[in-house]
Amino acid sequence: MSVLESIKETVGLTEEQPEYECDDCGHRFESDADEDSYWFQCPECSADSATRIETEG
């Protein structure tokens, strides 16, 4: 966790990022990148296809 993330968490400014499940390897991860973005990929296998997991809340 970065220093900035630690400070945000301490003061209550954390933002929930969407959670995804990789269609290729099944790894679950959070990403704030747009699903159509070049930067959107699974951190485990680098696949660019994933399904957004709907969270309750």
BELUR-V16374 format. One record per residue. N is the residue number from 1. RES is the residue in one letter. PHI is phi in radians with two decimals (999 if undefined). Layout:
BEGIN
n=N res=RES phi=PHI
n=N res=RES phi=PHI
END
This chain:
BEGIN
n=1 res=M phi=999
n=2 res=S phi=-1.33
n=3 res=V phi=-1.05
n=4 res=L phi=-1.09
n=5 res=E phi=-1.11
n=6 res=S phi=-1.10
n=7 res=I phi=-1.13
n=8 res=K phi=-1.03
n=9 res=E phi=-1.12
n=10 res=T phi=-1.09
n=11 res=V phi=-1.63
n=12 res=G phi=1.45
n=13 res=L phi=-1.88
n=14 res=T phi=-1.21
n=15 res=E phi=-1.98
n=16 res=E phi=-1.35
n=17 res=Q phi=-1.74
n=18 res=P phi=-1.07
n=19 res=E phi=-1.84
n=20 res=Y phi=-2.27
n=21 res=E phi=-2.13
n=22 res=C phi=-1.12
n=23 res=D phi=-1.26
n=24 res=D phi=-1.57
n=25 res=C phi=-1.94
n=26 res=G phi=1.46
n=27 res=H phi=-1.14
n=28 res=R phi=-1.73
n=29 res=F phi=-2.66
n=30 res=E phi=-1.82
n=31 res=S phi=-2.67
n=32 res=D phi=-1.77
n=33 res=A phi=-1.32
n=34 res=D phi=-1.13
n=35 res=E phi=-1.04
n=36 res=D phi=-1.60
n=37 res=S phi=-1.33
n=38 res=Y phi=-1.04
n=39 res=W phi=-1.45
n=40 res=F phi=-1.40
n=41 res=Q phi=-2.82
n=42 res=C phi=-1.21
n=43 res=P phi=-1.23
n=44 res=E phi=-1.53
n=45 res=C phi=-2.15
n=46 res=S phi=1.20
n=47 res=A phi=-1.17
n=48 res=D phi=-1.85
n=49 res=S phi=-2.09
n=50 res=A phi=-2.63
n=51 res=T phi=-1.86
n=52 res=R phi=-1.24
n=53 res=I phi=-1.67
n=54 res=E phi=-1.34
n=55 res=T phi=-1.79
n=56 res=E phi=-1.42
n=57 res=G phi=2.79
END
